[in-house]
Amino acid sequence: MPHLIYGLVSMGQLLPKIPLMRPQLPAMDSLTPYLKRIDASRHYTNFGPLQAELAEKLLAICPRADSSSYHSICVSSCTLGLELAIAALDLPKGSKIGLPAFTFIATASAILRCGHIPVVFDVDPSDWMLKPETVEPFASELSAVIPVAVFGMPQDAQGWSRWSDQSGIPVIIDAAGGIGAQGLVENTTVVFSLHATKPIPAGEGGLVVTGNAQVAAKIKAMSDFGIGSIGPCLGTNAKLSEYHAAVGLASLETWTTQSQTRQALYRFYRESLVQKCGAQASFQIDRGHVAPCIFPVLLPSSEARDEVEAACREQGIGTRRWYLPMIQHLPMLSEVQVAGSVDNADSIASRLLGLPFYIDLDTHAIEQVSSLLGHTLKLEKKFPRKNTS
Protein backbone atom coordinates (compact mmCIF):
# COMPACT_ATOMS: atom_id res chain seq x y z
CA MET A 1 0.00 0.00 0.00
CA PRO A 2 2.07 2.94 -1.26
CA HIS A 3 0.12 5.58 0.66
CA LEU A 4 1.27 3.98 3.95
CA ILE A 5 4.95 4.40 3.13
CA TYR A 6 7.04 7.50 3.66
CA GLY A 7 8.51 9.05 0.54
CA LEU A 8 11.30 11.62 0.35
CA VAL A 9 10.80 14.91 -1.47
CA SER A 10 13.53 17.08 -2.94
CA MET A 11 13.68 19.40 0.06
CA GLY A 12 14.49 16.49 2.34
CA GLN A 13 11.07 16.50 4.02
CA LEU A 14 8.93 13.42 4.48
CA LEU A 15 5.63 13.02 2.69
CA PRO A 16 2.72 11.95 4.90
CA LYS A 17 2.34 8.19 4.95
CA ILE A 18 -1.41 8.86 4.85
CA PRO A 19 -1.81 11.98 2.70
CA LEU A 20 -4.76 14.33 3.01
CA MET A 21 -5.85 13.97 -0.62
CA ARG A 22 -4.82 11.69 -3.44
CA PRO A 23 -6.53 12.56 -6.73
CA GLN A 24 -7.26 9.71 -9.12
CA LEU A 25 -7.92 10.41 -12.78
CA PRO A 26 -8.80 7.80 -15.42
CA ALA A 27 -6.03 5.47 -16.60
CA MET A 28 -4.53 5.86 -20.06
CA ASP A 29 -6.40 2.90 -21.54
CA SER A 30 -9.80 4.38 -20.67
CA LEU A 31 -8.81 7.66 -22.33
CA THR A 32 -7.65 6.11 -25.61
CA PRO A 33 -11.09 5.87 -27.32
CA TYR A 34 -11.76 9.54 -26.63
CA LEU A 35 -8.29 10.64 -27.74
CA LYS A 36 -8.81 8.76 -31.02
CA ARG A 37 -12.05 10.67 -31.53
CA ILE A 38 -10.14 13.93 -31.04
CA ASP A 39 -7.52 12.85 -33.55
CA ALA A 40 -10.21 11.89 -36.06
CA SER A 41 -12.17 15.14 -35.74
CA ARG A 42 -9.14 17.45 -35.31
CA HIS A 43 -11.42 19.52 -33.12
CA TYR A 44 -9.37 20.37 -30.03
CA THR A 45 -11.27 23.21 -28.37
CA ASN A 46 -13.89 25.91 -29.20
CA PHE A 47 -16.97 23.88 -28.26
CA GLY A 48 -15.94 20.52 -29.64
CA PRO A 49 -18.15 17.40 -29.70
CA LEU A 50 -16.61 15.82 -26.60
CA GLN A 51 -17.28 18.81 -24.36
CA ALA A 52 -20.86 18.97 -25.68
CA GLU A 53 -21.33 15.29 -24.86
CA LEU A 54 -19.81 15.80 -21.41
CA ALA A 55 -22.12 18.73 -20.67
CA GLU A 56 -25.15 16.65 -21.65
CA LYS A 57 -24.12 13.58 -19.64
CA LEU A 58 -23.25 15.62 -16.54
CA LEU A 59 -26.61 17.35 -16.72
CA ALA A 60 -28.31 13.95 -16.80
CA ILE A 61 -26.95 12.97 -13.35
CA CYS A 62 -28.11 16.19 -11.66
CA PRO A 63 -31.33 15.74 -9.63
CA ARG A 64 -34.17 18.05 -10.71
CA ALA A 65 -36.98 19.57 -8.71
CA ASP A 66 -39.27 19.93 -11.72
CA SER A 67 -39.68 18.98 -15.38
CA SER A 68 -38.19 22.21 -16.71
CA SER A 69 -35.61 22.17 -19.47
CA TYR A 70 -32.06 22.88 -18.31
CA HIS A 71 -28.99 24.04 -20.17
CA SER A 72 -25.41 23.08 -19.29
CA ILE A 73 -22.19 24.79 -20.37
CA CYS A 74 -18.73 23.32 -19.83
CA VAL A 75 -16.11 25.86 -18.75
CA SER A 76 -12.42 25.72 -17.95
CA SER A 77 -12.88 25.98 -14.17
CA CYS A 78 -15.58 26.34 -11.55
CA THR A 79 -14.16 29.73 -10.55
CA LEU A 80 -14.51 31.10 -14.08
CA GLY A 81 -17.96 29.53 -14.20
CA LEU A 82 -18.90 31.55 -11.13
CA GLU A 83 -17.50 34.72 -12.71
CA LEU A 84 -19.49 34.16 -15.89
CA ALA A 85 -22.69 33.40 -13.95
CA ILE A 86 -22.25 36.63 -11.95
CA ALA A 87 -21.42 38.66 -15.07
CA ALA A 88 -24.54 37.30 -16.79
CA LEU A 89 -26.67 39.03 -14.13
CA ASP A 90 -25.65 42.44 -15.56
CA LEU A 91 -25.52 44.03 -12.11
CA PRO A 92 -24.33 47.62 -11.64
CA LYS A 93 -20.67 47.80 -10.65
CA GLY A 94 -20.19 47.78 -6.90
CA SER A 95 -23.31 45.71 -6.24
CA LYS A 96 -23.40 43.78 -2.97
CA ILE A 97 -23.55 40.00 -3.25
CA GLY A 98 -24.19 37.80 -0.23
CA LEU A 99 -22.22 34.63 0.47
CA PRO A 100 -21.38 32.49 3.51
CA ALA A 101 -18.53 33.40 5.83
CA PHE A 102 -17.50 29.75 5.72
CA THR A 103 -16.39 29.04 2.15
CA PHE A 104 -13.37 28.76 -0.14
CA ILE A 105 -11.66 31.95 -1.35
CA ALA A 106 -12.89 31.42 -4.93
CA THR A 107 -16.48 32.32 -4.04
CA ALA A 108 -15.42 35.77 -2.86
CA SER A 109 -12.71 36.33 -5.47
CA ALA A 110 -15.19 35.66 -8.30
CA ILE A 111 -17.43 38.41 -6.92
CA LEU A 112 -14.54 40.85 -6.61
CA ARG A 113 -13.20 40.11 -10.09
CA CYS A 114 -16.64 40.98 -11.47
CA GLY A 115 -16.40 44.38 -9.78
CA HIS A 116 -18.82 43.71 -6.92
CA ILE A 117 -18.67 43.62 -3.12
CA PRO A 118 -18.85 40.31 -1.21
CA VAL A 119 -20.99 40.51 1.93
CA VAL A 120 -20.52 37.50 4.23
CA PHE A 121 -23.23 36.00 6.44
CA ASP A 122 -23.23 33.42 9.18
CA VAL A 123 -23.95 29.76 8.49
CA ASP A 124 -26.23 27.18 10.06
CA PRO A 125 -24.50 25.31 12.92
CA SER A 126 -25.71 21.88 11.81
CA ASP A 127 -25.01 21.75 8.07
CA TRP A 128 -22.55 24.70 7.97
CA MET A 129 -24.37 26.41 5.11
CA LEU A 130 -26.02 29.75 4.38
CA LYS A 131 -29.81 29.85 4.71
CA PRO A 132 -32.38 32.25 3.16
CA GLU A 133 -33.64 33.37 6.58
CA THR A 134 -30.14 34.61 7.45
CA VAL A 135 -29.91 36.97 4.48
CA GLU A 136 -33.56 38.04 4.53
CA PRO A 137 -33.09 40.97 6.98
CA PHE A 138 -30.47 42.41 4.62
CA ALA A 139 -32.31 41.68 1.37
CA SER A 140 -32.83 45.34 0.50
CA GLU A 141 -29.05 45.85 0.40
CA LEU A 142 -28.25 42.83 -1.80
CA SER A 143 -28.26 42.44 -5.57
CA ALA A 144 -27.59 38.68 -5.58
CA VAL A 145 -26.74 35.78 -3.26
CA ILE A 146 -24.30 32.89 -3.73
CA PRO A 147 -25.03 30.12 -1.22
CA VAL A 148 -22.43 27.36 -1.16
CA ALA A 149 -22.88 23.58 -1.11
CA VAL A 150 -20.19 23.22 1.56
CA PHE A 151 -17.97 20.15 1.08
CA GLY A 152 -20.38 18.92 -1.61
CA MET A 153 -23.39 18.76 0.70
CA PRO A 154 -26.35 19.95 -1.40
CA GLN A 155 -28.00 23.28 -0.77
CA ASP A 156 -31.79 23.50 -0.48
CA ALA A 157 -32.29 24.64 -4.07
CA GLN A 158 -36.08 24.76 -3.76
CA GLY A 159 -35.88 26.87 -0.62
CA TRP A 160 -33.56 29.33 -2.34
CA SER A 161 -35.80 29.31 -5.40
CA ARG A 162 -38.83 30.31 -3.32
CA TRP A 163 -36.81 33.03 -1.60
CA SER A 164 -35.56 34.34 -4.95
CA ASP A 165 -39.12 34.48 -6.30
CA GLN A 166 -40.33 36.37 -3.23
CA SER A 167 -37.40 38.78 -2.97
CA GLY A 168 -36.64 39.26 -6.67
CA ILE A 169 -32.97 38.67 -5.90
CA PRO A 170 -31.12 36.20 -8.18
CA VAL A 171 -29.37 33.19 -6.66
CA ILE A 172 -26.30 31.32 -7.91
CA ILE A 173 -25.37 28.13 -6.05
CA ASP A 174 -21.64 27.43 -5.76
CA ALA A 175 -21.75 23.63 -5.78
CA ALA A 176 -18.08 23.02 -6.54
CA GLY A 177 -17.98 19.57 -4.96
CA GLY A 178 -21.67 18.74 -5.34
CA ILE A 179 -22.04 17.15 -8.77
CA GLY A 180 -24.68 14.43 -8.60
CA ALA A 181 -26.03 15.73 -5.29
CA GLN A 182 -26.97 19.36 -5.84
CA GLY A 183 -30.51 19.67 -7.14
CA LEU A 184 -31.60 22.01 -9.93
CA VAL A 185 -34.45 24.52 -10.03
CA GLU A 186 -35.44 26.61 -13.01
CA ASN A 187 -34.68 30.08 -11.65
CA THR A 188 -31.34 29.28 -9.99
CA THR A 189 -27.96 28.92 -11.68
CA VAL A 190 -25.67 26.19 -10.31
CA VAL A 191 -21.90 25.95 -10.86
CA PHE A 192 -19.93 22.70 -10.40
CA SER A 193 -16.21 21.89 -10.40
CA LEU A 194 -14.48 19.17 -12.43
CA HIS A 195 -11.12 19.70 -10.71
CA ALA A 196 -8.86 16.69 -10.16
CA THR A 197 -9.94 16.42 -6.50
CA LYS A 198 -13.68 16.52 -7.21
CA PRO A 199 -16.14 13.59 -7.58
CA ILE A 200 -16.03 13.65 -11.41
CA PRO A 201 -12.58 14.92 -12.37
CA ALA A 202 -11.54 16.30 -15.74
CA GLY A 203 -8.23 17.49 -14.31
CA GLU A 204 -9.48 21.06 -14.58
CA GLY A 205 -12.91 22.27 -15.58
CA GLY A 206 -16.37 23.30 -14.49
CA LEU A 207 -20.03 23.10 -15.43
CA VAL A 208 -22.66 25.85 -15.32
CA VAL A 209 -26.32 24.78 -15.31
CA THR A 210 -29.31 27.09 -15.68
CA GLY A 211 -32.97 26.80 -16.58
CA ASN A 212 -32.83 30.08 -18.50
CA ALA A 213 -31.97 29.61 -22.19
CA GLN A 214 -30.95 33.26 -22.63
CA VAL A 215 -28.63 33.14 -19.62
CA ALA A 216 -27.09 29.91 -20.94
CA ALA A 217 -26.48 31.48 -24.37
CA LYS A 218 -24.89 34.52 -22.78
CA ILE A 219 -22.60 32.47 -20.52
CA LYS A 220 -21.53 30.33 -23.48
CA ALA A 221 -20.75 33.42 -25.55
CA MET A 222 -18.86 35.06 -22.70
CA SER A 223 -16.73 31.93 -22.32
CA ASP A 224 -15.54 32.58 -25.90
CA PHE A 225 -14.60 36.26 -25.58
CA GLY A 226 -18.22 37.31 -26.06
CA ILE A 227 -18.27 36.14 -29.69
CA GLY A 228 -21.80 35.46 -30.86
CA SER A 229 -23.44 37.35 -28.02
CA ILE A 230 -26.63 39.29 -28.71
CA GLY A 231 -25.76 42.84 -27.70
CA PRO A 232 -22.58 44.17 -26.06
CA CYS A 233 -20.72 41.51 -24.08
CA LEU A 234 -17.28 41.57 -22.50
CA GLY A 235 -16.14 37.96 -22.32
CA THR A 236 -13.06 35.91 -21.55
CA ASN A 237 -11.51 32.61 -22.58
CA ALA A 238 -13.16 30.00 -20.37
CA LYS A 239 -13.75 27.17 -22.84
CA LEU A 240 -13.11 23.55 -21.88
CA SER A 241 -10.66 21.78 -24.18
CA GLU A 242 -11.52 18.46 -25.81
CA TYR A 243 -8.68 16.82 -23.89
CA HIS A 244 -10.17 17.80 -20.54
CA ALA A 245 -13.56 16.68 -21.81
CA ALA A 246 -12.03 13.30 -22.67
CA VAL A 247 -10.86 12.91 -19.06
CA GLY A 248 -14.29 13.93 -17.80
CA LEU A 249 -16.08 11.43 -20.04
CA ALA A 250 -13.75 8.63 -18.99
CA SER A 251 -14.37 9.56 -15.34
CA LEU A 252 -18.12 9.37 -15.92
CA GLU A 253 -17.81 5.74 -17.02
CA THR A 254 -17.06 4.76 -13.41
CA TRP A 255 -19.35 7.33 -11.76
CA THR A 256 -21.77 4.84 -10.18
CA THR A 257 -19.00 2.70 -8.70
CA GLN A 258 -16.95 5.69 -7.58
CA SER A 259 -19.88 7.38 -5.84
CA GLN A 260 -20.89 4.16 -4.07
CA THR A 261 -17.30 3.58 -2.93
CA ARG A 262 -17.00 7.14 -1.62
CA GLN A 263 -20.27 6.83 0.28
CA ALA A 264 -19.21 3.53 1.83
CA LEU A 265 -15.83 4.95 2.89
CA TYR A 266 -17.51 8.04 4.31
CA ARG A 267 -19.94 5.97 6.39
CA PHE A 268 -17.17 3.65 7.63
CA TYR A 269 -15.05 6.66 8.60
CA ARG A 270 -17.84 8.29 10.60
CA GLU A 271 -18.71 5.04 12.36
CA SER A 272 -15.05 4.44 13.18
CA LEU A 273 -14.63 7.94 14.63
CA VAL A 274 -17.83 7.67 16.67
CA GLN A 275 -16.61 4.35 18.06
CA LYS A 276 -13.15 5.71 18.93
CA CYS A 277 -14.02 9.30 19.90
CA GLY A 278 -17.64 9.28 21.03
CA ALA A 279 -19.16 12.73 21.34
CA GLN A 280 -15.73 14.37 21.02
CA ALA A 281 -16.07 14.17 17.24
CA SER A 282 -19.09 15.59 15.41
CA PHE A 283 -19.97 16.03 11.77
CA GLN A 284 -21.83 18.05 9.19
CA ILE A 285 -25.49 17.03 9.00
CA ASP A 286 -25.98 14.91 5.88
CA ARG A 287 -28.52 16.54 3.55
CA GLY A 288 -27.99 14.04 0.74
CA HIS A 289 -24.27 13.76 0.03
CA VAL A 290 -23.68 11.60 -3.04
CA ALA A 291 -19.92 11.42 -3.64
CA PRO A 292 -17.91 12.96 -0.78
CA CYS A 293 -14.35 13.97 -1.62
CA ILE A 294 -13.43 15.75 1.65
CA PHE A 295 -13.75 14.43 5.20
CA PRO A 296 -14.11 17.20 7.82
CA VAL A 297 -14.53 16.50 11.53
CA LEU A 298 -15.61 19.03 14.15
CA LEU A 299 -13.65 18.80 17.40
CA PRO A 300 -14.64 20.08 20.87
CA SER A 301 -12.40 23.17 20.84
CA SER A 302 -9.60 24.90 18.99
CA GLU A 303 -7.18 23.47 21.59
CA ALA A 304 -8.39 19.97 20.79
CA ARG A 305 -7.94 20.66 17.10
CA ASP A 306 -4.35 21.81 17.74
CA GLU A 307 -3.58 18.66 19.74
CA VAL A 308 -5.05 16.36 17.10
CA GLU A 309 -3.29 18.23 14.32
CA ALA A 310 0.07 17.88 16.09
CA ALA A 311 -0.50 14.18 16.76
CA CYS A 312 -1.35 13.55 13.12
CA ARG A 313 1.69 15.47 11.94
CA GLU A 314 3.93 13.38 14.21
CA GLN A 315 2.47 10.17 12.75
CA GLY A 316 2.72 11.32 9.14
CA ILE A 317 -1.02 11.85 8.65
CA GLY A 318 -2.05 14.76 6.43
CA THR A 319 -4.64 17.25 7.70
CA ARG A 320 -5.98 20.66 6.70
CA ARG A 321 -7.83 23.50 8.38
CA TRP A 322 -10.87 24.21 6.21
CA TYR A 323 -11.32 27.20 5.46
CA LEU A 324 -8.67 29.24 7.21
CA PRO A 325 -8.02 32.09 7.13
CA MET A 326 -11.68 32.88 6.57
CA ILE A 327 -12.36 35.17 3.63
CA GLN A 328 -13.16 38.21 5.77
CA HIS A 329 -9.67 37.98 7.30
CA LEU A 330 -7.66 37.64 4.09
CA PRO A 331 -5.65 40.81 3.25
CA MET A 332 -6.17 40.36 -0.50
CA LEU A 333 -9.94 40.41 0.11
CA SER A 334 -10.01 43.64 2.09
CA GLU A 335 -13.22 44.79 0.37
CA VAL A 336 -15.23 41.95 1.92
CA GLN A 337 -17.98 43.19 4.25
CA VAL A 338 -19.55 41.33 7.17
CA ALA A 339 -23.30 41.41 7.83
CA GLY A 340 -24.08 40.83 11.50
CA SER A 341 -22.58 38.14 13.69
CA VAL A 342 -20.70 35.22 12.16
CA ASP A 343 -20.30 33.34 15.45
CA ASN A 344 -21.32 29.96 14.02
CA ALA A 345 -18.84 30.23 11.16
CA ASP A 346 -16.08 31.35 13.53
CA SER A 347 -16.78 28.46 15.88
CA ILE A 348 -16.81 25.87 13.09
CA ALA A 349 -13.64 27.21 11.47
CA SER A 350 -11.75 27.24 14.77
CA ARG A 351 -12.58 23.59 15.53
CA LEU A 352 -12.74 21.93 12.13
CA LEU A 353 -10.05 19.63 10.79
CA GLY A 354 -9.92 17.92 7.41
CA LEU A 355 -8.77 14.30 7.64
CA PRO A 356 -7.36 12.07 4.87
CA PHE A 357 -9.97 11.02 2.35
CA TYR A 358 -9.70 9.66 -1.19
CA ILE A 359 -11.13 6.87 -3.29
CA ASP A 360 -8.44 4.26 -2.53
CA LEU A 361 -8.04 5.04 1.16
CA ASP A 362 -8.31 1.63 2.84
CA THR A 363 -10.18 0.79 6.03
CA HIS A 364 -6.94 0.01 7.88
CA ALA A 365 -5.74 3.57 7.31
CA ILE A 366 -9.12 4.94 8.41
CA GLU A 367 -8.96 2.92 11.63
CA GLN A 368 -5.40 4.15 12.18
CA VAL A 369 -6.52 7.77 11.91
CA SER A 370 -9.60 7.16 14.09
CA SER A 371 -7.55 5.44 16.79
CA LEU A 372 -5.09 8.31 16.88
CA LEU A 373 -7.90 10.83 17.29
CA GLY A 374 -9.55 8.69 19.96
CA HIS A 375 -6.30 8.38 21.88
CA THR A 376 -5.61 12.13 21.67
CA LEU A 377 -9.15 13.02 22.79
CA LYS A 378 -9.56 10.22 25.35
CA LEU A 379 -9.73 12.54 28.36
CA GLU A 380 -13.10 14.20 27.90
CA LYS A 381 -12.39 16.83 30.55
CA LYS A 382 -9.15 17.78 28.82
CA PHE A 383 -11.05 19.42 25.98
CA PRO A 384 -14.36 20.86 27.22
CA ARG A 385 -16.64 21.62 24.30
CA LYS A 386 -16.81 25.29 23.38
CA ASN A 387 -19.44 27.08 21.33
CA THR A 388 -21.31 23.86 20.76
CA SER A 389 -22.98 23.70 17.37
C-alpha positions in Angstrom: 0.0 0.0 0.0 2.1 2.9 -1.3 0.1 5.6 0.7 1.3 4.0 4.0 4.9 4.4 3.1 7.0 7.5 3.7 8.5 9.0 0.5 11.3 11.6 0.3 10.8 14.9 -1.5 13.5 17.1 -2.9 13.7 19.4 0.1 14.5 16.5 2.3 11.1 16.5 4.0 8.9 13.4 4.5 5.6 13.0 2.7 2.7 12.0 4.9 2.3 8.2 5.0 -1.4 8.9 4.9 -1.8 12.0 2.7 -4.8 14.3 3.0 -5.9 14.0 -0.6 -4.8 11.7 -3.4 -6.5 12.6 -6.7 -7.3 9.7 -9.1 -7.9 10.4 -12.8 -8.8 7.8 -15.4 -6.0 5.5 -16.6 -4.5 5.9 -20.1 -6.4 2.9 -21.5 -9.8 4.4 -20.7 -8.8 7.7 -22.3 -7.6 6.1 -25.6 -11.1 5.9 -27.3 -11.8 9.5 -26.6 -8.3 10.6 -27.7 -8.8 8.8 -31.0 -12.0 10.7 -31.5 -10.1 13.9 -31.0 -7.5 12.9 -33.6 -10.2 11.9 -36.1 -12.2 15.1 -35.7 -9.1 17.4 -35.3 -11.4 19.5 -33.1 -9.4 20.4 -30.0 -11.3 23.2 -28.4 -13.9 25.9 -29.2 -17.0 23.9 -28.3 -15.9 20.5 -29.6 -18.2 17.4 -29.7 -16.6 15.8 -26.6 -17.3 18.8 -24.4 -20.9 19.0 -25.7 -21.3 15.3 -24.9 -19.8 15.8 -21.4 -22.1 18.7 -20.7 -25.2 16.6 -21.7 -24.1 13.6 -19.6 -23.2 15.6 -16.5 -26.6 17.4 -16.7 -28.3 13.9 -16.8 -27.0 13.0 -13.4 -28.1 16.2 -11.7 -31.3 15.7 -9.6 -34.2 18.0 -10.7 -37.0 19.6 -8.7 -39.3 19.9 -11.7 -39.7 19.0 -15.4 -38.2 22.2 -16.7 -35.6 22.2 -19.5 -32.1 22.9 -18.3 -29.0 24.0 -20.2 -25.4 23.1 -19.3 -22.2 24.8 -20.4 -18.7 23.3 -19.8 -16.1 25.9 -18.7 -12.4 25.7 -18.0 -12.9 26.0 -14.2 -15.6 26.3 -11.5 -14.2 29.7 -10.6 -14.5 31.1 -14.1 -18.0 29.5 -14.2 -18.9 31.6 -11.1 -17.5 34.7 -12.7 -19.5 34.2 -15.9 -22.7 33.4 -13.9 -22.2 36.6 -12.0 -21.4 38.7 -15.1 -24.5 37.3 -16.8 -26.7 39.0 -14.1 -25.7 42.4 -15.6 -25.5 44.0 -12.1 -24.3 47.6 -11.6 -20.7 47.8 -10.6 -20.2 47.8 -6.9 -23.3 45.7 -6.2 -23.4 43.8 -3.0 -23.6 40.0 -3.3 -24.2 37.8 -0.2 -22.2 34.6 0.5 -21.4 32.5 3.5 -18.5 33.4 5.8 -17.5 29.7 5.7 -16.4 29.0 2.1 -13.4 28.8 -0.1 -11.7 31.9 -1.3 -12.9 31.4 -4.9 -16.5 32.3 -4.0 -15.4 35.8 -2.9 -12.7 36.3 -5.5 -15.2 35.7 -8.3 -17.4 38.4 -6.9 -14.5 40.9 -6.6 -13.2 40.1 -10.1 -16.6 41.0 -11.5 -16.4 44.4 -9.8 -18.8 43.7 -6.9 -18.7 43.6 -3.1 -18.8 40.3 -1.2 -21.0 40.5 1.9 -20.5 37.5 4.2 -23.2 36.0 6.4 -23.2 33.4 9.2 -24.0 29.8 8.5 -26.2 27.2 10.1 -24.5 25.3 12.9 -25.7 21.9 11.8 -25.0 21.8 8.1 -22.5 24.7 8.0 -24.4 26.4 5.1 -26.0 29.7 4.4 -29.8 29.9 4.7 -32.4 32.3 3.2 -33.6 33.4 6.6 -30.1 34.6 7.5 -29.9 37.0 4.5 -33.6 38.0 4.5 -33.1 41.0 7.0 -30.5 42.4 4.6 -32.3 41.7 1.4 -32.8 45.3 0.5 -29.1 45.8 0.4 -28.2 42.8 -1.8 -28.3 42.4 -5.6 -27.6 38.7 -5.6 -26.7 35.8 -3.3 -24.3 32.9 -3.7 -25.0 30.1 -1.2 -22.4 27.4 -1.2 -22.9 23.6 -1.1 -20.2 23.2 1.6 -18.0 20.1 1.1 -20.4 18.9 -1.6 -23.4 18.8 0.7 -26.3 20.0 -1.4 -28.0 23.3 -0.8 -31.8 23.5 -0.5 -32.3 24.6 -4.1 -36.1 24.8 -3.8 -35.9 26.9 -0.6 -33.6 29.3 -2.3 -35.8 29.3 -5.4 -38.8 30.3 -3.3 -36.8 33.0 -1.6 -35.6 34.3 -5.0 -39.1 34.5 -6.3 -40.3 36.4 -3.2 -37.4 38.8 -3.0 -36.6 39.3 -6.7 -33.0 38.7 -5.9 -31.1 36.2 -8.2 -29.4 33.2 -6.7 -26.3 31.3 -7.9 -25.4 28.1 -6.0 -21.6 27.4 -5.8 -21.7 23.6 -5.8 -18.1 23.0 -6.5 -18.0 19.6 -5.0 -21.7 18.7 -5.3 -22.0 17.2 -8.8 -24.7 14.4 -8.6 -26.0 15.7 -5.3 -27.0 19.4 -5.8 -30.5 19.7 -7.1 -31.6 22.0 -9.9 -34.4 24.5 -10.0 -35.4 26.6 -13.0 -34.7 30.1 -11.7 -31.3 29.3 -10.0 -28.0 28.9 -11.7 -25.7 26.2 -10.3 -21.9 25.9 -10.9 -19.9 22.7 -10.4 -16.2 21.9 -10.4 -14.5 19.2 -12.4 -11.1 19.7 -10.7 -8.9 16.7 -10.2 -9.9 16.4 -6.5 -13.7 16.5 -7.2 -16.1 13.6 -7.6 -16.0 13.7 -11.4 -12.6 14.9 -12.4 -11.5 16.3 -15.7 -8.2 17.5 -14.3 -9.5 21.1 -14.6 -12.9 22.3 -15.6 -16.4 23.3 -14.5 -20.0 23.1 -15.4 -22.7 25.8 -15.3 -26.3 24.8 -15.3 -29.3 27.1 -15.7 -33.0 26.8 -16.6 -32.8 30.1 -18.5 -32.0 29.6 -22.2 -31.0 33.3 -22.6 -28.6 33.1 -19.6 -27.1 29.9 -20.9 -26.5 31.5 -24.4 -24.9 34.5 -22.8 -22.6 32.5 -20.5 -21.5 30.3 -23.5 -20.8 33.4 -25.6 -18.9 35.1 -22.7 -16.7 31.9 -22.3 -15.5 32.6 -25.9 -14.6 36.3 -25.6 -18.2 37.3 -26.1 -18.3 36.1 -29.7 -21.8 35.5 -30.9 -23.4 37.4 -28.0 -26.6 39.3 -28.7 -25.8 42.8 -27.7 -22.6 44.2 -26.1 -20.7 41.5 -24.1 -17.3 41.6 -22.5 -16.1 38.0 -22.3 -13.1 35.9 -21.5 -11.5 32.6 -22.6 -13.2 30.0 -20.4 -13.8 27.2 -22.8 -13.1 23.6 -21.9 -10.7 21.8 -24.2 -11.5 18.5 -25.8 -8.7 16.8 -23.9 -10.2 17.8 -20.5 -13.6 16.7 -21.8 -12.0 13.3 -22.7 -10.9 12.9 -19.1 -14.3 13.9 -17.8 -16.1 11.4 -20.0 -13.7 8.6 -19.0 -14.4 9.6 -15.3 -18.1 9.4 -15.9 -17.8 5.7 -17.0 -17.1 4.8 -13.4 -19.4 7.3 -11.8 -21.8 4.8 -10.2 -19.0 2.7 -8.7 -17.0 5.7 -7.6 -19.9 7.4 -5.8 -20.9 4.2 -4.1 -17.3 3.6 -2.9 -17.0 7.1 -1.6 -20.3 6.8 0.3 -19.2 3.5 1.8 -15.8 4.9 2.9 -17.5 8.0 4.3 -19.9 6.0 6.4 -17.2 3.7 7.6 -15.0 6.7 8.6 -17.8 8.3 10.6 -18.7 5.0 12.4 -15.0 4.4 13.2 -14.6 7.9 14.6 -17.8 7.7 16.7 -16.6 4.4 18.1 -13.1 5.7 18.9 -14.0 9.3 19.9 -17.6 9.3 21.0 -19.2 12.7 21.3 -15.7 14.4 21.0 -16.1 14.2 17.2 -19.1 15.6 15.4 -20.0 16.0 11.8 -21.8 18.1 9.2 -25.5 17.0 9.0 -26.0 14.9 5.9 -28.5 16.5 3.5 -28.0 14.0 0.7 -24.3 13.8 0.0 -23.7 11.6 -3.0 -19.9 11.4 -3.6 -17.9 13.0 -0.8 -14.4 14.0 -1.6 -13.4 15.8 1.6 -13.7 14.4 5.2 -14.1 17.2 7.8 -14.5 16.5 11.5 -15.6 19.0 14.2 -13.7 18.8 17.4 -14.6 20.1 20.9 -12.4 23.2 20.8 -9.6 24.9 19.0 -7.2 23.5 21.6 -8.4 20.0 20.8 -7.9 20.7 17.1 -4.4 21.8 17.7 -3.6 18.7 19.7 -5.1 16.4 17.1 -3.3 18.2 14.3 0.1 17.9 16.1 -0.5 14.2 16.8 -1.4 13.6 13.1 1.7 15.5 11.9 3.9 13.4 14.2 2.5 10.2 12.8 2.7 11.3 9.1 -1.0 11.8 8.7 -2.1 14.8 6.4 -4.6 17.2 7.7 -6.0 20.7 6.7 -7.8 23.5 8.4 -10.9 24.2 6.2 -11.3 27.2 5.5 -8.7 29.2 7.2 -8.0 32.1 7.1 -11.7 32.9 6.6 -12.4 35.2 3.6 -13.2 38.2 5.8 -9.7 38.0 7.3 -7.7 37.6 4.1 -5.7 40.8 3.3 -6.2 40.4 -0.5 -9.9 40.4 0.1 -10.0 43.6 2.1 -13.2 44.8 0.4 -15.2 42.0 1.9 -18.0 43.2 4.2 -19.5 41.3 7.2 -23.3 41.4 7.8 -24.1 40.8 11.5 -22.6 38.1 13.7 -20.7 35.2 12.2 -20.3 33.3 15.5 -21.3 30.0 14.0 -18.8 30.2 11.2 -16.1 31.3 13.5 -16.8 28.5 15.9 -16.8 25.9 13.1 -13.6 27.2 11.5 -11.8 27.2 14.8 -12.6 23.6 15.5 -12.7 21.9 12.1 -10.0 19.6 10.8 -9.9 17.9 7.4 -8.8 14.3 7.6 -7.4 12.1 4.9 -10.0 11.0 2.3 -9.7 9.7 -1.2 -11.1 6.9 -3.3 -8.4 4.3 -2.5 -8.0 5.0 1.2 -8.3 1.6 2.8 -10.2 0.8 6.0 -6.9 0.0 7.9 -5.7 3.6 7.3 -9.1 4.9 8.4 -9.0 2.9 11.6 -5.4 4.1 12.2 -6.5 7.8 11.9 -9.6 7.2 14.1 -7.6 5.4 16.8 -5.1 8.3 16.9 -7.9 10.8 17.3 -9.5 8.7 20.0 -6.3 8.4 21.9 -5.6 12.1 21.7 -9.1 13.0 22.8 -9.6 10.2 25.3 -9.7 12.5 28.4 -13.1 14.2 27.9 -12.4 16.8 30.6 -9.1 17.8 28.8 -11.0 19.4 26.0 -14.4 20.9 27.2 -16.6 21.6 24.3 -16.8 25.3 23.4 -19.4 27.1 21.3 -21.3 23.9 20.8 -23.0 23.7 17.4 
